[in-house]
Amino acid sequence: MARSPLRQLAAAAAALSLLAVGPALPSAGAGPDPVEPADLTVVDGAVTHTGTVRAHKSLSGSLAHTPRALLDREDDTLIPVMIKLDHDGSASYAGGLDGLAATSPRVTGRPITGHSRAERAYTAYQQRNEKAVEAALDQAVPGAEVGRSFRVAYGGLSATIPADSVEDVLAIDGVAAVQPDELRKPLTDSSPQFIHADEVQEALGGAPDAGAGLIYANLDTGVWPEHPSFADQGNLEAPPKGLDLECDFGDNPLTAEDDPFSCNNKLIGGYAFLDTYLSSAGRAAVEPYHSARDSEGHGTHTASTSAGNVLEHAEVLGVDRGPVRGMAPGAWVVEYKVCGVQGCFDSDTTAAVQQAIEDGVDVINFSISGGTDPYADPTELAFLDAYAAGVFVSASAGNEGPGAGTANHLSPWVTSVGASTQRREFGSTLTMTAGADTYEVGGVTITQGAGPLPVVMSADAPYNDPMCLDPAPAGTFEGQIVACRRGTNARVEKGYNVLQGGAAGMILYNPSLADVETDNHWLPTIHVADGTDLEAFMDGHDDVLGQFTAGVAQDGQGDVMAAFSSRGPAGLFVKPDVTAPGVQILAGMTPTPDTVTGGPPGEIFQAIAGTSMSSPHVAGSALLVRAVHPDWTPGQIRSALMTSSVTDVVKEDLTTPADAFDMGAGRIDVAAAADVVLTVDETAGRLFQLGGDPLTAVDLNLPSINAPTMPGTLTTTRTVTNTSSRMQQVDVSAQAPADSTITVSPRKFNLRPGRSVDLMVTISSTAPLGEQRFGSVLLTPKHGGAGLHLPVAFVHTQGDVGLTQSCDPAEIPRQGTTTCTVQAVNQGPEEQRVSLTTSLTNELKLAGVEGATATGPRSVTATATLAGNRPGVPAVEPGSSVAGFLPLAAFGIKPFPVGDEDLVNFNVPSFEFAGRTYTLLGVDSNGYSVVGGGTEADNNCCSIPEGPDAAPPNNVLAPFWTDLDGTGTDGIYISVLTDGVSSWLVVEHETRVWGTTDVVPMQTWIGVNGVEDISYAYDPADLPADPGQSFLVGAENALGEGDMSATVPTGDLVVSSTPPTPGGTLTYTVDVRGLRGGTGVVTSTMTSPQLPGTTVVRTKVKVV
């Protein structure tokens, strides 16, 4: 018969009584006062799980993580997720598993086909993993349903699970992460000439054939296949034999015949990846086309922008706005429809990415949101597989600007694109009169003109709707032009709403200066950049008449950042990477838009705006660059586009120079990119290894440098390769703001074809702490090719030794004095030898000094060796634990399941260890806990040191650290127990020695009472034994100092630490006398051999 928890507790207490008198417990060593088990109760809610870290065998598994918001779900709603398994997609698998050869094209030099012996063997390995996880999932989460497998890209499964079961799924062996399968949104002429794509088109045999032989993949809302931009004009060859592409566009709904579209030598394929999207009956019912046909217009526009045919005519709303062409008109187009009317699911998009890799595409365009947390985003991780397979990926930076930190697609393997203006605009003039007064302003439109007619404000009665959010009642605006303010709803929807009230025209105005757009409106509409004066004129006049002209192509101001374009800083890298034309872009449209926001039906062209429009410019440009340089990698193509870009770009205010977080490296110039002779490249392997670590990300070999934490001085390396056919002599220089320096070594170099050189880039700054700064590295080849630049972004922060200075009073009379106090405090653990200098400007003179040495009338120096700010050093001795080994199951505590290599982090009550206070604890399945919480680097099963060690993990409490496995065991228990006076955090391991069934029960008791109180308790009836493998018992502080040994415990142990050592401090005072009127400056500088650069602080003293 099963025992009740109460009887189990009594049995545990009896065991403790035997332990108290038995010989197994050593009597030496101090311990906490004993507590009667019967006096202990559970403190509910004192411990909360914050995340599980699993050590993974695969590179992609190590990168992927589960977002916090998903772990926090407590409801049982069924949600779509992506389950990242602990294996790489075949596109990025670089070898390393016994008996399985590499499959990544970057290693093999061969494309992914699915048919090679290595690919078949690796696929079989993936299938075995999938089956094992599916079987375990069926047991752990009975309500789960598994969907698709992702083997080429991502390496995982799609599934539907209860929201509160994420941790159960993470506990399954072989699962690396659980990530949301989110519904993403699409982001919503003359531009080829503006970015000099026409020059490259001519060099490739003329515009119609430019990009021939390359495959462009568009992941979007589909395309309208009968569009002239995708017609077979007879100039392109058939796609390669053996290329098995779907052509799923369905019947043409505009004809009476049953005439499904047949792919041609231009539009060579079309897929509908909508399985997850259409799994909802509600979404499926309102989706017009379940094929790759476009009902929105977004995909038709993006695909024709990148690779549309050369067309002489492009009629919009009755006016021919042609000619028009894409960036690479000769490229083959394959459409991968991943978005329905309501958006795009990650699982559908990821499936499309892996299909595109298998189809051998050269470039992917993704004008969809996402990628703000790259390592928790399945699609972004799939793009890394595409990069490894040699596919260039361009993606929209987002339309949430101009606020800082709004950029999308933050991974270093995706080229994120901002939006800026081109030179051509469709201009119009608005004229309003009231009596003798006239107001005239320029604007843009692609519609016909309107007026003269009465002008009314939508904010006025009877409509009372400033932004025209709702349809106006019939007759409200009969025969009038209505002025609507931009914002909240779609621009085109505003016009539709006032048209319902009979409006004859619309003035769309921005509330403040911003970009203007030329949408396909339902009625004649002009868009005005700044409505401030317009509102003032309307407020000051009655009976206003207005008219505006039809839009006419004219020159506007190019290279202005669009206000909507999302900005950095975001993530670990400079984002966006580049900017490209994204305003008033004329390209294709579907004739059957699915909502009123698409404008009137029947139109097949439109001129719209968004980073969705700029991204395909870069994707098409990448096709042209690859056509010129077919052996270049995706990284080299991005390098060429970035380093040759135009930097003469301004912010949306039309005057302020744009910075790297607005425009990235700059606005692309395709001709210059094609002529580049030096490139910067990075491998997929290093992106896997370094890309997710804030400490190492700056050292990735990217064509930009971002140092969000720059402690005085920082040095990183960029490797540059000569891709030309001749020796290159290169001059190297740098640009930096006045308070900073950027130096590069060597300053000159000669480089043979195909050879590389390492450039050491050193950034130093005395800028105010926390302020963003920008600069650039310049490379000027003497023999061909454009001058190149790498954008540099950094924020000055102090290092481990902080320097402060203050002068009191801050204002003194002539011959009066003030006292300035200078202090350096070592906040780091290592001893630091520091040298300080204080100097005065001519308005001031030294009057006295204490604690330093005067070296002149206006200078003081001081040196000191500052002790490190070091924690206490723990030691472990035999002693009595609080209550001995007391199974937490007896208190009704449920176990927390763990697998083979799991580290589980918990928020816990405040406790003391080694002189520091902590509220986070990481519990590792291998028999130890990491004080302060742990990361994947803190999981160590199999490279256990011989004793205390500075290598991670550190800050360790190890009752029995060895290779343990939680699979098939209770795992771990954790709770807080109290006797009403004192409380203890108790961690219980119930994991087994790896490869055996031998469970090692042990507990760590941690007092949460304001003093260090830590002990290890062991089950006296089941003490640990030598596991036959490496093991340690003991404790170690954050610096790797402590007491660790391979000694099998024979009874309970107590941890005690020496007092901590505070960081050393150097303080001195300088008495300063005022000599002449004005503002003097007291400057103190600090250097140290162990600190990068020079730390500088300045204080102003006013002499009156």
KEFI-199738 format. One record per residue (C-alpha): y, x, z. Coordinates in steps of 0.2 Angstrom, whole numbers, plus 5000, padded with zeros to 4 digits. Each point is the difference from the previous one (the first is absolute). Layout:
N
YXZ...
END
This chain:
1104
500050005000501750074996501150055014501749925003501550115000500249985019498250065003500350144988501550055010499050005016498650104992501350134995500750015017498350035007499850144988501650075007499449995018498550114995501150124991501150025015498650075010498950084986500050194996500649974982501849995005500950175003501050005016501350134994501749964993501249865005500049834993500849835002499849895015498449904996500249824996498749865003499449934984500149825007501850025003500450044981500649874988500550004982501850004995500149894984501050054985500450185007499250084985500449964982499150074984501350094988498950064987498450094995499950174992498550054991499550174994499549984982499050104988501049964984501850054996500549834996499249935016501050135010501649944991499749815002500549915016500149825006501749935003500549955018500549824995498249974994499350075016501149895010499449844993499149895013499749844990498449964990500949954984499050064985501050144991499650104984499950195004499550164992498750105009500250194997498350085001499850185005499750074982501250044986500249914984499150094985501650044992500550115015498350065007500150194999498350045006499450065017498649885004498350084999499149964983501549914993501150094987501849974998500649854989501950025000500750044983501150135009498450095004498949964986501350004986499149854993500649815001499249875010498749914990498749945013498650074989499950195005498650055011501250055014500949834999498449915001499450105015501649975009500149824996498249985008500750095016501549885000498849854998498950055015501550025011500649824994498349925004500050085017501749945004499749834993498449985011501050065016501449894995498949854999499450035018501650055007501149874992498949854995501549914992500450144988499849994981500050154989500850004983500150144988499650185000501250144996499150164995501150094987501649975010500349975018498250015006499749845010499749815000501149855000499549875012500549845010499950025019500749915015501750085005499450045017498450104994500950154993499550115015498249944998500050054982500850175004498650035012498750004986499450174995500650054983501749905001501550104999501449875001500349814998501549964990500949844995499749934983501849954998500849894988501350114991501549944990500650064982501750085002501349934990502650314919501050145003499250085015498850124990501550084992500950015017498650105008499750104984498349934997500549984981500150194998498250025006499449854990500750084984499250175005498349905001500149944982501249865002500249865012498649884994498750135003500750095016498650005013498649974987498350035007500549975018499649855010501349915011499349895014501249865007499549925016501049855001500149814997499250024983500850004982500349874987498850084987500849924985501750085004500650114985500250145012498150015000499649964982498950114989501350074988498750104991500650175005498850035015498250064999498649895008499650055018498550135002498349934997499049975016501549945009499449845007501549905004500249825005501149894990500349855011501649914995499349834996500649874988501950004994500649845009501549984987498849964985498949854997498650114995498650085011500650184996499650125014501050164998499050154992500550175006500750124986500550184998501549985011499549885014498250075002499549915016500349875013499249975017500349875013499750075017500349845010498449985010500850005017501649914994499049854992498849995015501349885007499749834992501949965003500550164991498849984986500649824997501850054996499650164991500449964981498950144993498450075008500050134986501150154997501349894992501750015008500849845007501450095009500850124988500050155012498550094992500549964982501750085004499350165009498750034987501249984986501250125008498750145002499149984984500749864989500150014981501650044991500849844995501649964990500349835008500049935017500749835002500549945017500749825002500549994982500850174997499150154993500250145013498950134990499450134996498850035014498650125004499050075014499950185006498450044992499849884985498450094994499049985015498549885002500349875013498749935012500649865012499249985017500649835007500050025019501349875005500049814999501549895003500150045019499750184999498650144999498650045012499650185005498249974996500349944982501250144997498850135007498749944989501250014985500450185005498250054999499749914984501550094992499350175006498349964992500949944984500850184999501849945000501450135001501449915009500049865012501649895003500149905016501649905002499449925016500550025018498950105013499650175005501250015015498550055011499050104987498550045011499849825005500249934982498549994990500950004983501050155005498450095005499249954983501550084991499550165008498349994992500949964983501150165003498450105003499349934984501550064990501049834999501950005003500549855010501849935000500549875013501649905004501050075015500449825005501549884999500550005019501550124998501250065003499550015018499250175006498150015003499649864988499050094986498249964995498650114994500250145012498550104996500250184992498849964986501049854993501750014991501149885008501449944989501849945005501149904988501750054993501049944985500050054982501550014989499849844990500449835008500349834993501849975005501049845002501849965006500449865012501749924999500649875012501749925000500949885012501849964995500950164996498750115009498650094992498550095006498950114989498550105004498650084990498249965002498349994991499049874992498649994987500449814997501349914990501849985007500749845008501749915002501449985001499449885014500449955018499350135012499449955017499350095015498249955005500550025018501249864998499749815003499049914995498750144996500450115015498750134995500850174998498550084993499349864990498449995009499549824996500149894985501649914998500049814999500249944982501849984995500750125013500750134988500149914984501050104987500450135013499750195002499350035018500350175010498450045010499950155012498550124998498750015013498549925008499249924985499750064982501550014989499249904986499649865013501849985004500549964983498549884998500649915016501849974994499349954983499249865009501749945005500650014982500950175001500550074983500150185006499850115015501050155007498850105011501050125011499550135012500849985018500450194999499950134987498250024993499050014984500149864987498549924990499749924984498749875003499349864989501049875008499849814997501849984996501450124994500350125015501150155003499650125015501550085008499850165010501249965014500549825004501350045014501549974988499249864992499749915016501950035005500649934984499049855001500549975018501850024996500149884985499549834995499549934983499350174993499550014982498850144995499150074985498950154997499450084984498250024993499250165005500350154988499250175001501250135006500250165009499949995019499950135013498350085000499150105014500649885014498749965014499649825000500449925017498349925001499150174997499050055016500550165009499350135011499750085012498349935001498450085004499750194999500750044983501649984990499949824993500349934988499550154989501149964985501149864993500049924983500949864991499649835009501549894996500249884985498450074993499549914984498249974997498649874998499849835008498749875001500549844991499149895014500850065016499249925015501549965011501849964997500550185005499350064984501349914990499849874986498350004991499850064982500950175002499050164996501350135005501150025016501250135007499750015019500150125014499050085014499050155005498649914991501050044984500450185004498250055004499349964983501450114993499250155010498249944995500550004982500950175001498450075008499049954985501350094989499950165011498149995000500049994981501150164999498950085014498349934999499350125012501249975014499549925016500849845008500950125012500750114986500649844991500949945016500750185002500750004983500849835002500850045017500650184998500849974983500849835005501949964999500950025017501749934995499649835008501149895011499749875013500349824998501850025004500250094983500850165007499050075015498750134994498249945002498950105012498150044999499649845010500949904987499450084984498650125005500250154989501149904988500049904984498650044988500450094984498450004989500650134987500450125014498349965009499150044984500850174998499750055018499150185001499750005019499149885010499549965018498349935003498949955014498149965001499249845006499050105013501650065008500849834999498549945010500050145012501950025004500949844994499849905016500550135012501950015005499850185004499250054983500749884988501550114997498950134993499249904986500550074983501149864995501650014989501049955015500250055018500249885015500250075018500449855011499850125015500950174996500150105016501450124995499150094986498449954991499150094986498849934988499250054983500149934983498850074986500750004983499050024984500650064983499349874987500850074985499350124988501250145003500650115015501349915010501450095009500749885014501550015011499849905016501449935011500449865012501349885005500349945018501449915009501350115009499149995017498350054993499250144989498550004989499350164994498650044988499050164998499850074987501749974993499450054983498350024992499150034984498549894997498650024986499349844992498849915011500550115015500749935016501250075013500349945018501849965005500450025019501349865004501050025016501149875007501250035014501449895007501349985013500349824996500249885015498349965007499249854991501149994985499249994983500450144987499650034982499950154989499050064985499050154993500550054983498950094987500850064984498950074986500850124988498849974985499949814996499849855011501349915010500750065017498949925014500449945017499049955015500949885012500050055019500349885014500050055019500649955017500650135012499149995017499950135015498450095003499050025017501550085008501549885002501850065000501449905008501850045004501449905008501850045004501049925015501449954998500049984981501950014999501050145009501950065000500550174993499350135013499049875008498150025001498449904997498250045005498749994987498249995006498650074988498249965003498450044991498449915006498350054994499149834997498550084991498550075008500250184994501150145008501650024990501150154999501749934996501750084995501649905002501850044994501549905004501650034990501749935001501349964986501850085000500749855010499050055015499650165010498750045013500649995018498350035009498249994998498549975012498250034996500450094983500850154994501850014992499950104984501849984995501549895003499249854992498150045000498649995013498250044999498549965010498150034998498549945010498249974999499749825004498349955007499049874991500049825005498250005004498949875008498950035015498350084997498549895005498450065009498449915003499050015016498649905008500649865011499949825003500649874987500949845006498449905001498750104991499349934984500349814999499549914984501549914994498849874992499749945018501849945000499849904984500950134990499450004982499650164991501150064986498850054985500250174992499150094986499550184998501750084999501349885007501550035011500749845007501850005006500649885015501649965008499750025019501050005016501050155003499050155008500350195004499150144992500550195001501849965006500349874986500049814999499149914987499749824994498850034986498250055000498850044986498249985004498850104988498249954997499550185003500249995019501850045003501749935001501750064993501449975011501549944991498949924986499250094985500050014982498650054988500350185003499549975018498249954996498850145002498149985000499450154993501250155002500150005019500850165006499350115014501349955012501949965001500750014983501749974992499349924985499949815000499449905010501250045014500549915016498249965002499049925014498250044996498649935012498750064987500750054983498650024987499549924984499749825005499849844990500549825004499049924987498749885008500650025017501349915011501350124995501450025013500749895014501850015006500949915013501150015016499349975017501049985016499649985018501649915003500950165005499650134987499449984982499050114988499750004981498250024998499250064983498149984998499050094986498449924996499650104984498550104995499650184995500150004981498449994992499149935015499949855011500650095016501549915007501250105011500849885012501650085008501749945006501850075002501049935014501950024998501249945014501549904994500950025017501450134996499050165004498650094991498349935005498650034988498250025002498349984990498649905006498250004994498549895002499050095014498449934992500450064983501150165001500450094984498850134994500150144988500249914983499250154990501750024992501850065004500849915014501450025013500549935016501850015007501849974997501450084989501949974999501049984984500150194997498150025001500050075017498849955014498350005006498649974987498250075001498349964994499449955017498949855003500749895014498949975015501249875008501749934999501550124996501849995004501550064989501550085008501550094992501250135004501949955001500850004983501350134995501749934994500850084985501150155003501949975000501450124996501749935006501750095000501849945001501550074990501849975006501149984985501950015000501249914988501150124990500949894987500149824995498649934989498249965001498950155004498150014998498750075012498550054990498350055008498550064990498250035005498750104991498250055005498650094991498949855004501249874993500549964982501850044996501549995011500549865011501849965000501149895011501949984999501349925013501849974996501350045013501849934997501450115005501749905003
END
